[in-house]
Amino acid sequence: MALNNPVIQNITDLILYIFRIIVPLVSIIVISKCFTSLKRGRRREDPVVILEDMVTHDVIPVLYWENSMGRSKSCDIVLHDPTASRDHAVLMRRESGWIVTDTGSKAGTFVNGTRVKDRMQILPGDSIAMGSTALMLKRTSDAKNSKPPKRTIRHAASPAGLLTATTFVQLLLCIQACLAGGKFSYLPAVPFGAIFAMEWMLYLYSMKGLGHVSFELETIAFLLSGIGILLISGTGVENTYVQLGALAGGIILFCVMLWFLSDLDRVMRWRLAIGIFAILLFVANLLLAREHNGARNWISLGPVSVQPSEFIKIAFVFVGASTLDRLQTAKNLTGFIGFSAVCMGALFLMRDFGTACIFFITFLIIAFMRSGSVRTIALICAVAAFGAFLILKFKPYVAQRFAAWRHVWEHVNESGGYQQTRVLSYSASGGLFGLGLGDGWLKKVFASTQDLVFGMICEELGILLAVVIVLTLALLMVYARSDATRTRSTFYSISACAAGGMLLFQTCLNVFGATDVLPMTGVTLPFISMGGSSMVAVWGLLAFIKASDERTYAARRKS
């Protein structure tokens, strides 16, 4: 239905312009309050238990759920004892209580005089002997002159209030889509209604059904997913149906993974099977995949196309992360390096160089967190750089894909620079608050809702909202890193940082590739770009970050 009356059209344009201003401002408020609430909800680093030296009676505070003990200065609990090994033992807390694991020490670890063979439970009042050192585990309340830690009451933002504000942003975008092009259509209300139903159903299930106390990360994900789906609706509502189905699948995967990650022993038992399954997915991809935009990374299953490498990202994090007791006893990265080499080799054969870069950066994050060796990382980077040189030298078709990089204006009407020059031009035309959802021109360029979606955001929704989206994805990595020392296990620390790093680097490749800062590699913008496999995978990666929050499982134990 056209809005033919000039007065009505002018009023409508003014209202839509106000909406375009409100959307990024409310989004900023939601994002800032979500991350502030995440910070406020973290446990202060007060001792969870204490260890008392049975000879000197010195008190050692135990700050973490997993604590390495040994002579090395890198240990959480340093033993000033020449008879102790550099990495002697690990004291960790599990559902059953506190556990001690010997990590291959020469002198052995003893609990109340009994040697620890694999792992042994320890209770308050029990002693741990390592070399010439004997420590007694005590509750913090048992310490002499102990005072309860001073805690300030810090109120977190209302989860329902933040989700309501998120829904308000989505409603404003829906109205813009309904009135795009000077014509009214009710069809964009369909994806809005579906998003509304999914986000509030997950809220009720999580907060009311499971008794969880936090919903910040889910709110951030729904805000980004909603922006992406409603942006795609401006190119045709029918284009959102697969994306909505993928959002539902991603939410289900998110919930299943949170349940699966709640039991670390279960995670460790399934790591090998998950790694084998990932390799089998690569084999299936190489045998069955069809070529799309120069890369063989899509498998058609009837009317549905699947990109296996997106799901292998989740398996890659699973295999790479490990608990502290296993890190201490097996410091070498041989198994993980071998698995990573298989993944990189398969991606090279698939010509999916963007995903290969994402895997490599994630590998570096995991390798550094597992080994702590800068020299090891430097050696790996040197080998990778040499391998890249050989590929460009003996595989000239690879170099040809990046021939137009930094020279796109010399190829304005050619395949090498056509897309990026349009992104740069149309992005600038959007200004601070955009032309309006559905009123841009970039949507007519090939891959506008996928590789070039950052340009669509700038043109239709404004540079301000585009910057907010990129900063939000960057802050997920910052949060994962800052929360690393407060998680229940190094598995959660490593997997959260790896997932956050993967999302951040993928964002950089998409944004900088579309704007010609980096070569264009054809990766999606997390939560935003059209792509069912990508949408499901990013929600799976979000589960790793969610699992690192101690409140996620603390609430479940109370319920």
N, C-alpha and C positions, 0 to 999 in steps of 0.2 A: 504494500500500500504506500503510495507516494505522498509526501508532505508538500503539496503544491502551494499552499498559502504562504506568501513571503513572510508575513508576520510570525506565523507559527514556526516557519523554518528558522527565522532569526532567533526566536526564543529557544528553540531546540538546540541550535548551534551554541548559544551562550551556556545553556545547561550542560551540554556535553563538554564544553571547554572547562567548566568548573569541575566536572567529574574527572577530567584528565589531570587536573591539579590535585584533587583530593586523593586519587588512587596512589601515587607515589608517596604522598605525605603520610597517609594511614599505613601504608606498607612499611615505611621507615619506623613508625611507632610500634607496629607489631613485631618487627624483627628486633628492634632494640630491646623491647620488653621481654621477648623470648630469650635472648642471650643473657640479659641481666638476670632473669629468673633462673636460668641454668647455672649461672655463677653463684647466685645466692643459695641455691639448693645443694651445692657441693658440701661434703663433709669437711670440716676444719681438720687440719693435720695435727690433731691431738693424739697422744699415744692410745692405741687400742688395748695393749697389754704392756707389761714391762718385764725385763730380764734383770735379775740381780746377781752380780758376781758373788759366789759363795765364799770367796776368800777375802776380797777387799770390800765387799758389800756396796760396790758402786752400782748405780741404777742406770740401765740402758733402756731408753724409751723405744718401743716398737711402733712405728708409724704406719706401716703398710700391711695389706693382707698377705703379701708374699715378700719375704725378706731373705736376701742372700747373706750368708755368714761365712767369714773367712779372713785370712790375713791381708788380702788385697784391699787397697784403699778404695776400689770401686764397689766394694760390698756395702750393703745397707747397714750391716752390723759388723764393724771392723774388730777383729780379734788381735790384740797386741801380744801375740803368742807365736814364737818361732816354730813351735811343734805343730801348729795348725797349718792346714793346706791353704793355698791362696783362695780357692773356692771350696769351702769345706762342706757346707750343708745349707739347706733352705728350711726356714720356718714359715709355714703358710697356714692360712685359715680356710677351711672348707665347711660344707653344711654340717658335717659331723663334729666339727671342732678344730682345734689346732693340731697340725701334723708336722713332723720333722722328717726330712728326706736327706740322706747322705748323698753327696754328689761326687762320689769316686775319690774320697779323701784317703790318704795313706794311713793315717792313724785311726780312722773310723769315727763314727758318732755313736754315743751311748745315751740312752734314756733310762735313768735310775739304775745304771750299771748294765743294762741289756743293750747289746749292739744292734744298731738299726741296719737291717739288711736291705729293705726297699723303702718303706715308709712306716712310721709309727706314730700313733696318736699320743699327744702330751696334754696333761691337765695342769691347772694351776697348782703349784707346790712340787711338781716334778722337776728333776734336774736334767740338764743337757750337758754332756761332757764332750769336748772337742779338743784333742791334744791335752795340754795342761790346764785348760780353761773349763770351769764348771759354772753353769748359769742356771738359775732357778726361774721358772716362769711364774709370774704373779699378776693378779689383777691390778689395775691402776689404783683401785681403792685400798689395796693392801700396802701401798708404798708409804713409808714414814713421812709425816708432814705433808701428805698429799692433800691437795686442794682441788675441788671440782673446777674444771676449766670454765673460764668466764665466756659465756655465750651471749651474743647479742641477738635479739629477736629480729629476724629479717623476713619480711613478708614477701612471698613470691607473687607474681602476677596471677590473676585468676585465669585458669585454663579455659573456662567457658567464655570469659570476656575476650581473651585473645582469639579464640576460634570464631566468636561472633564478629569481631573486627575483620577477620580474614574473610568471612562470608560476605560482609559488607563490601569489601574490595571486589570480590567476585561478582556481586550484584551490580555494582557500577560498571564493571567491564561487560557484563551481560546486556545491560541497557544500551551501552555504546554499540555493541554488536547488533542489537535489534534495530537500531536507528542508523546503521552505517549506510553511506551512499545516498542519504536523503529519502530512504524508503524504510518502511516499518515491516519487520518480520518477527514472528514469535519463535521461529526455529532455534535461535541461540539459547532460548530458555531451556531447551532439552538438555544440553550438556551441563548448564548451570544447575539444573535440578538434580542431575545424576551426581555431580560433585558434592552438592549440598547433602544429599542422602548418605553418600559414602563417608564423608568427614564426620558427620554427627553420629553415624552408626558406630564408627571406630571410637569416637570419644566416649559414647555410652558404654561400649564393650570394655574399653580400657579403664576408664575412670570409675564407672559404676559396677561393671561386672567383675573385673579383676582387682579392683581397689587400688589401682596405681595412683600415684600422687603427682606425676609429671606428664605433660603433654606438649612441651615446648617444641621438640624436634618434629613431632607429627604436624604441629601447626605450621611450622616453617615449610615443611614438605608440601602441605596442602596449599599454602599460599603460592608457592612456585608452580606446582602442578596445575592449579586453577588458572594462573596467568597464562601458562603455556597452552592449555586446552582451549581457553576462550580466545586466545590470539589465533589459534589454528581455525577456530570457528569462523573467523573473518574471511577465510579462503573457501568456506563451504562447510556447513554443519556436518555433512556426511563424512568429512575428513576426521571428525573427532570421535567417531564411534569405536574405531580400533583403539584409539588412545584411551578412551574411557574404560574399555575392557581391560587394557593393560594396566590402568590405574587400579582397578579392582584386583587384578592378579598380583600387582605389586604390594598392595595392602595385605593380601592373604600371605604372601611370602614373608613380609615383614613380621607378621604375627607368629608364623610358624618358626621363623628363625629366632625370634626372641625366646620362644619356648625351648628350642633346641640349644641355644647358647646358655641357658640357665644352668645346665649341668656340664661342668668342665670335663669330668671324666668321660661323659658321653661324647663330647666334642673330640677329645683325644682319640677315642676308639674309632671314630668315623673319619679321621683326617686322611688316612691312607685310601679308604674307599672313595672319598670325595675327589682326591687327586687322580685316581685311576679313572673315575667317571669323567673328569675334565679332559683327560687325554683321549678317551673314547669319543667325546664330543668333537674334539679336533679332527680325529680320524674320520668321523661321519661327515664333518664339514668338508674335508678335502675330497671325499668320495662323492658326495651328493650335492654340494653347494653349486649355485649358479653365479655367474659373474654379474656384478652390479657396480657401475661406475669404476670399472677397472679392478675391483677386488672381488674375490670369490668368498663371500662371507654370509650368504643367505641360503637357507634351506627352505624349500616350499613344502608345506604340509597341507595339501588341498588349497583352500582359499587363503590360508594363513602362511605368512613368511616369518621365519625365525632366524635371528642372528646369534648363533651359539657362543661366539666370543664374548658377548655381553654377560652371559651367565657364568662363563668361565672366570670372569673377574672376581666373582664371589668365591669360587673354588680356590682361586689363586691366593686370596687373603686367608682362607681357612688353612691351606697347606702351609703358608709362610709363617703364621703366628704360632706361638707355642707357649707353654707355661714355664715359669722360671726354673723349676727343678729339672726340666728337660734341657733348657738352655745351658744350665750349669754343667750337666753331665755330657752334653754333646754340643760343644761350642762350634764345631765346624758346620759349614752350611752346604756340605756336599749334596745331600738329598734335595734340598730346596734349589740349589743351583742347577742340578740335573733337571728337575721339574720345570724350572724357569727356562732352561735352554730348549726343552721340548716345546714349550709354549711359544717362545720367540721363533723357533724354526718353523712351526706350523703357521704362525701369522705371516712370516716372510713368504712362504709358499702360497698363502692366500692373498698376498700383496696388500694386506691391511696394515699399512705402516703407521697410521695414527694410533690404532689400538696397540701395536707393538711398542710404540713410545710410551703409552700409558702403563703398560705392563712393566717396562724397564724402570721407569721412575718409581713405581710401586715396589719393585724388587729392591731398588736401592734403599728405600725407606725401611723395608722389613729387614734387609741385610744389616743395615747400620744399627737398628734397634736390637737385633739378635746378637751381633758381634761386638758392637761398640768400637770397632776398629776403623779409623779414618783411612789407614793404609790399605785395608782390604777394599774399601769402597773406591779409592783412587785407582787401584789396580783393575777393578771391574770396569770402571769408566774408561780406562786406557784401552782395555781389550775391546770394549764396545765401540770406541771411536775408530780403532783399527779395523774392526769388522765393517763399520759403516763406510770407511774409505774403500775397502775391497768391493763392497756391494756397488758403490757408485762408479768404481773403476771398471768392473767386469759386467755390470748389469746396466747399460746405458739407458734403458727404458725407465729405470727408476729416477735417474737424474732428469730425464725429460719431463717427468711429472711436476718437477719443481723449477722448470726453466724460467717461468714467468715471475717467480718470486722476487719481490722488490722492484719489478718492472711492469706492473700490471697496466699502467697508463700507456705503455707502448703496445699493449694488446687489448685495447678497449673493446673491440668487436670480435675478438678471438676467444677460443676456449680457455686459454691460459689466464686471461685477465677480465673477461666479461663479467663474471659474477662479483669479484671483489670491487671493481670500479663502481658497479651499481650499488653495492652495499655502502661504500664510502659516500657516494652522492646522495642516496636516499636517506641514509642515517643523518646526514647534516641537515636535510630538509625537515626532519622531524622536530628539531629544536629541543627545548627543555621538556615539554609536555606532550609532544607528538602531534600527529595529524588526526588521530582518532582511530579507534580499533576498526579494522576493515576498510579504512580509507587510504591505505598506502598503495604504492606501485610495485614495491619489491616482491610482493606476493606472486607476481606474474613471472618472476625469474625462477628458473629451475632450482630445486633444492632450497627454496626460500624458507620453508618450515622446518628444515633439517640443519644442513651445514650453515645456512645463512640466517638463522633465526635471530641472532643477536642484532643484525641489521633491521629485521622486521620490528623488533622491540623498540629500537631507537627511532624508527620512522613513525610507527603508529602509536606507541605509548610514551615515547620521549626518552631522551638520554638519561634523565634523572632516574627513572625506574630501571633502565638497563644497568646503570652503575650500582643501584641498590641490589639487583639480582646477583651481579658478579661478586659484590662484597659479601653478600649472604653466604654464597658458596665458599668463599675464602674463610669466612668466620667459622664455618663448620670444621675446617682443619685446625684453626686456632683453638677452638673449644676442645677438640679431640686431644690436641697436644697438651693443653693446660690441665686436662683432667687425667692425664696418664698416671700420675703418682697416687691418685685416689681410688683407682679401680681395684676390684677384688683379685685380679690376676694380671700378670704380664700378657696373657693371651688377649684380654680385653684392651690393654694399652696398645699393643702392637696392631691388632686388627682394626681398632678405631682410627689410629693414626694412618694406617695403610688405606683404609676406606676414605678418610678425609682427604688424604693426599691424592688418591685416585680421582675423586670428584673435582678437586681443585685443578689438577693438571689437565684433566679433560676439558674443564671450563676454559683454561688458558689456550689450549689448542683450538677450540671452537671459536673463541672471540678473536684471538690474534690471527688465526688463519683466515677468517672472513674479512678482516681489516688489513691483511697483507703485512702484518708484523712478523708472522711466522708462515712457513709454507702451508698451504691448505691441505689438510690430511683427511677431511671427511668424517670427523667425529661429531657426536651430538652434544648439545648443551644440556647438562643434567636437569631433569624434571621439566624442561621447557620444550625441547625439540620434539617433533613428531617422530615416533619410533616406538613400537610396542615393546620390543625386547629391551631397549634402553630404559624405558619407564619402569618395567618390572625390576631390572637390575639395580637401578639407583635406589629404589626402596629397599632392596636386599642389602645394599651397602650401608644404607642408613641404619639398619638393624644393628650393625657392628658398633656404630657410634652410640646408639641408644643403650646397648648392652653394657657399655663402659660406665654408664651412670649408675652409681650404687643404689639409687632410689628405685630403679626399675625392678630389682629382685627383692629389695628389702620390703617393699610394700606387699609383694606376693607372699613372703614368708609370714607376714602378720595376718594376712587374710585367711 
